[in-house]
Amino acid sequence: MKNFTNGVNLGGWLSQYPRYDHAHFQTFITRPDIEQIAAWGFDHIRLPVDYPVIESDDAPGQYREDGFQYIDSCIEWCKAAGLGVVFDLHHAPGYSFNNTLQPETMHLNVLFEQEAAQNRFIALWETIVRRYHKAGIPIIFELLNEVVLPESSPWNALAHKTVAALRQISPDCLIMIGGNHYNAASELKNIARLPDPNVLYTFHFYEPFLFTHQKAAWTQVTREYDQTLEYPGFFTGLEDFLRRAPHHRAGFEHLIDRPLNRALMREFLVPVFEFIAESGQIPYCGEYGAIDHAPTDSRRNWHADLLDIFNQYGIGRAVWSYKEMNFRLVDHAGQVADPLLIKILTKKQP
């Protein structure tokens, strides 16, 4: 996809912010950040947006102009810098992937059970597309980030209903749909595709998870495993860990004694290759990255190997994430965390 070959996420700004705070929204990302992203050689940004920025739960259906102004500014900056935009609804009314991480919050995800929540979701998207489909900039509308359901049919049904509504506003705007289980590559096959050339498909890639999320505090397995892993390398102490923690065995037993290397990453990407062969469409990788707890050289090596594979298949992507967020390219003050990693990420294809 032209304009969507190599991008970067703006996580932590209008999504997953510490609290609803206009001072944060006004300062976390500004025009110089967008200019820097373009100067590095990226061609687009993925803009995660949490719905409370543009719609309050206290007044459903009444949209917040003060919130839309931040998006307007970002689109203006991107237009001036020559960047495309993936507009990602990261948290929707009635659904957040964060709610799936703890049993006590899962009940808050009512989007796939309540018709009123689905109508609100569609109405929000109609408002977004009506506002931006003629923005004069390459833009993709990504319907929902990281769905997690027992099976995919409720999401397929809602996605199709939403696309149908949006086609009444814009017959040819680019719309993107991700699969189940946090946009897993393995779920691409379970997306019910539409006979619409302007509907695109997406996955996320953080494999092997024990490497990319090593020592991450927000997931149980990485807290308990608590290993520093090198790439390339091996899964240090994994067999002993799974003996002590058998509740994790099903998910990670297949990695015992496996080298942590490019060949393993290609195995994780087989569902993507199969999707390309079966559908003739190349899906977009909306998120990929390795946590900054990983050793510096290993983090560089992982990104370099993954991007070589993506380039072989023409897979467009956006790295997670530009600022802070444990996967940072720059710190809160805008200082580059690892200049060599930036060069790896923006290396031109041969």
C-alpha positions in Angstrom: 0.0 0.0 0.0 1.5 3.3 -1.1 2.0 5.6 1.9 1.6 2.7 4.3 4.8 0.8 3.9 6.7 1.8 7.0 5.1 3.7 9.9 5.2 4.3 13.6 2.5 4.3 16.3 1.7 7.3 18.4 0.7 5.2 21.5 0.2 7.0 24.8 -1.1 10.2 23.3 -4.8 10.0 22.5 -4.9 6.4 23.7 -3.7 4.7 26.9 -3.0 8.1 28.4 -2.4 8.2 32.2 -5.6 10.2 32.7 -7.9 12.4 30.7 -5.8 15.6 30.6 -5.8 18.3 28.0 -2.4 19.4 29.1 -1.1 15.9 28.2 -3.0 15.9 24.9 -1.6 19.4 24.0 2.1 18.5 24.7 2.8 14.7 24.4 2.8 14.9 20.5 3.3 18.2 18.7 4.1 19.2 15.1 7.9 18.8 15.6 7.3 15.1 16.5 5.5 14.5 13.2 8.3 16.4 11.4 10.9 14.2 13.0 9.1 11.0 12.1 9.0 12.1 8.5 12.6 13.2 8.5 13.6 9.8 9.8 12.0 8.3 6.6 8.7 6.8 7.9 5.8 7.3 5.5 2.9 7.1 7.9 1.7 7.1 11.5 -0.8 4.9 13.2 -2.9 7.1 15.4 -4.5 5.1 18.3 -7.5 7.0 19.7 -9.6 6.0 22.8 -13.2 7.0 22.4 -13.5 9.2 25.5 -11.3 11.7 23.7 -14.1 12.3 21.3 -17.3 11.1 23.0 -18.2 11.2 26.7 -20.0 8.3 28.4 -22.1 11.1 30.1 -23.4 12.2 26.7 -23.4 9.3 24.2 -23.8 10.6 20.6 -22.7 14.1 21.5 -19.2 14.4 20.2 -16.4 16.4 21.7 -15.1 19.1 19.4 -12.2 19.8 21.8 -11.1 16.2 21.4 -11.5 16.1 17.6 -9.2 19.2 17.4 -6.2 17.1 18.5 -6.9 14.7 15.6 -7.5 17.6 13.2 -4.1 19.0 14.2 -2.4 15.7 13.7 -3.9 15.2 10.3 -2.8 18.7 9.3 0.8 18.1 10.5 0.9 14.8 8.7 -0.5 16.4 5.5 2.3 19.0 5.6 4.9 16.3 6.3 3.7 14.0 3.5 2.6 11.2 5.9 -0.4 8.9 5.7 -2.5 8.2 8.8 -4.1 5.0 10.1 -6.9 6.1 12.4 -7.1 3.3 14.9 -10.1 3.2 17.3 -8.0 1.7 20.2 -10.7 1.6 22.9 -14.4 1.7 21.8 -17.6 2.3 23.7 -18.2 -1.0 25.3 -14.9 -2.6 24.4 -11.2 -2.3 25.4 -8.6 -5.0 25.1 -7.3 -3.8 28.5 -10.5 -5.2 30.0 -9.6 -8.7 28.9 -6.3 -8.7 30.9 -8.0 -9.0 34.3 -11.0 -11.2 35.2 -12.6 -8.4 37.3 -12.8 -6.1 34.3 -14.0 -8.5 31.5 -17.6 -7.8 32.3 -17.1 -4.2 31.0 -16.8 -5.5 27.5 -20.5 -5.4 26.4 -20.0 -4.4 22.7 -20.7 -7.9 21.4 -23.7 -8.5 23.6 -25.7 -5.2 23.6 -27.3 -3.9 20.4 -27.3 -0.4 21.9 -23.5 -0.5 22.3 -23.2 -1.7 18.7 -25.4 1.1 17.4 -23.2 3.6 19.4 -20.1 2.1 17.9 -21.4 2.4 14.3 -22.6 6.0 14.9 -19.2 7.0 16.2 -17.5 5.5 13.2 -20.0 7.3 10.9 -19.0 10.6 12.6 -15.3 9.9 12.2 -15.5 8.9 8.5 -17.9 11.8 7.7 -15.3 14.2 9.2 -12.1 12.7 7.7 -12.8 10.8 4.5 -12.1 13.9 2.4 -9.2 15.1 4.6 -6.9 15.4 1.6 -4.5 12.9 3.0 -4.0 9.1 2.6 -6.0 7.7 5.6 -7.1 4.2 6.6 -9.9 3.7 9.1 -9.1 0.8 11.5 -12.4 -0.3 13.1 -11.2 -1.8 16.4 -7.9 -2.7 18.1 -7.3 -6.2 19.4 -10.6 -8.0 19.7 -10.6 -10.9 22.1 -13.6 -13.3 21.9 -14.1 -17.1 22.3 -14.8 -17.2 18.5 -14.9 -14.6 15.7 -18.4 -14.6 14.4 -19.8 -11.7 16.6 -16.9 -9.5 15.5 -17.2 -10.5 11.9 -20.9 -9.6 12.0 -20.3 -6.2 13.6 -17.4 -5.4 11.3 -19.6 -6.1 8.2 -22.5 -4.1 9.6 -20.1 -1.2 10.2 -18.5 -1.3 6.8 -22.0 -1.3 5.2 -22.9 1.9 7.2 -19.7 3.6 6.2 -20.1 2.8 2.6 -23.2 5.0 2.6 -20.9 7.9 3.5 -17.8 7.0 1.4 -18.0 4.2 -1.2 -14.2 3.9 -1.5 -12.5 5.0 1.7 -10.0 2.5 3.1 -11.3 0.5 6.0 -9.2 -2.0 8.0 -10.3 -5.0 10.0 -8.2 -7.1 12.4 -8.6 -10.6 13.7 -9.4 -12.1 17.0 -7.1 -12.8 20.0 -5.3 -9.4 20.0 -5.0 -9.3 16.2 -3.0 -12.5 16.2 -1.5 -13.6 12.9 -3.0 -17.0 13.4 -6.5 -15.4 13.4 -6.3 -13.9 9.9 -7.9 -17.0 8.5 -11.0 -16.5 10.7 -11.7 -12.9 9.4 -14.8 -13.1 7.2 -13.5 -11.1 4.2 -15.6 -8.8 2.1 -15.7 -8.5 -1.7 -14.5 -4.9 -1.4 -11.1 -4.0 -2.7 -10.9 -1.1 -0.2 -11.3 -3.2 2.9 -7.9 -4.2 4.2 -6.8 -6.7 6.9 -4.4 -6.4 9.7 -2.4 -8.3 12.3 0.0 -7.6 15.2 3.3 -9.3 15.7 5.0 -9.6 19.1 6.5 -13.1 18.7 8.1 -14.8 20.4 6.2 -13.1 23.2 8.6 -14.2 26.0 11.3 -12.2 24.1 9.4 -9.1 23.0 7.6 -8.7 26.4 10.4 -9.9 28.6 10.0 -8.7 32.2 6.7 -6.8 31.3 4.9 -6.2 34.5 1.4 -6.3 33.0 1.3 -9.9 31.9 1.4 -12.9 34.3 3.7 -15.1 32.3 6.5 -12.5 31.8 6.3 -11.5 35.5 6.7 -15.1 36.5 9.3 -16.2 33.9 11.4 -13.0 34.6 14.2 -13.8 32.3 16.5 -11.6 30.2 16.6 -13.2 26.8 19.1 -12.6 24.0 18.2 -12.6 20.3 19.4 -14.7 18.6 19.7 -17.1 21.6 17.6 -19.6 23.6 14.7 -19.5 26.0 16.8 -19.7 29.2 15.4 -22.0 31.9 12.1 -22.4 30.1 11.6 -26.1 30.8 12.2 -25.6 34.5 9.9 -22.6 34.6 7.0 -24.6 32.9 7.6 -27.4 35.4 7.1 -24.9 38.2 4.2 -23.1 36.4 2.3 -25.8 34.5 -0.6 -23.4 33.9 1.6 -21.8 31.2 2.7 -25.1 29.6 0.2 -25.2 26.8 1.2 -21.8 25.5 4.9 -22.2 25.6 5.9 -25.8 25.8 6.6 -25.9 22.0 9.5 -23.4 22.6 11.6 -25.7 24.9 15.0 -26.3 23.3 14.1 -24.2 20.3 16.6 -21.6 19.1 15.3 -18.0 19.4 16.1 -16.8 15.8 14.8 -15.8 12.4 13.6 -19.3 11.5 11.4 -19.3 14.6 10.0 -15.9 13.7 9.2 -17.2 10.2 7.2 -20.1 11.7 5.1 -17.6 13.7 4.5 -15.7 10.4 3.3 -18.8 8.4 -0.4 -17.8 8.9 0.4 -14.5 7.2 2.1 -16.2 4.3 -0.9 -18.6 4.0 -3.3 -15.6 4.0 -1.4 -13.9 1.2 -1.3 -17.1 -0.9 -5.0 -17.8 -0.3 -6.5 -14.3 -0.6 -4.0 -12.6 -2.9 -4.0 -9.7 -0.4 -1.1 -8.6 1.8 -2.2 -7.8 5.3 -0.8 -4.8 7.2 1.1 -5.2 10.5 -0.4 -2.5 12.7 1.9 -3.2 15.7 5.2 -4.9 16.2 8.1 -4.3 18.6 10.4 -5.5 21.3 10.3 -4.0 24.8 13.1 -1.8 26.0 13.9 -4.2 28.8 15.5 -6.4 26.1 19.2 -6.1 25.7 20.0 -3.4 23.2 21.8 -5.5 20.6 19.1 -8.2 20.8 16.3 -5.6 20.3 18.1 -4.3 17.2 18.6 -7.9 15.9 15.0 -8.8 16.3 13.7 -5.8 14.5 16.3 -6.2 11.7 15.3 -9.9 11.1 11.6 -9.2 11.2 11.8 -6.2 8.8 13.8 -8.3 6.3 11.0 -10.8 6.3 8.3 -8.1 6.0 10.2 -6.6 3.1 10.4 -10.0 1.3 6.6 -10.2 1.3 5.8 -6.5 0.9 4.2 -6.3 4.3 3.4 -2.7 5.4 3.7 -2.0 9.1 3.9 0.4 12.0 6.3 -0.1 14.9 5.1 0.2 18.5 5.7 2.9 19.6 7.1 6.4 19.1 7.2 7.7 22.6 7.4 6.1 26.1 5.1 3.1 26.4 8.0 0.6 27.2 8.7 0.2 23.5 9.8 3.7 22.9 11.9 5.2 20.2 12.1 8.5 22.1 11.8 9.3 25.8 9.3 11.8 27.3 11.6 14.7 26.5 11.9 13.6 22.8 15.5 12.3 23.1 16.2 9.3 20.8 16.6 6.1 22.9 18.7 4.2 20.3 19.8 6.0 17.1 20.9 2.7 15.5 17.4 1.2 16.0 15.9 4.2 14.1 18.3 3.4 11.2 17.3 -0.2 11.2 13.6 0.7 11.2 13.9 3.2 8.4 16.4 1.4 6.2 15.3 1.6 2.6 14.4 -1.6 0.8 17.1 -2.8 -1.6 
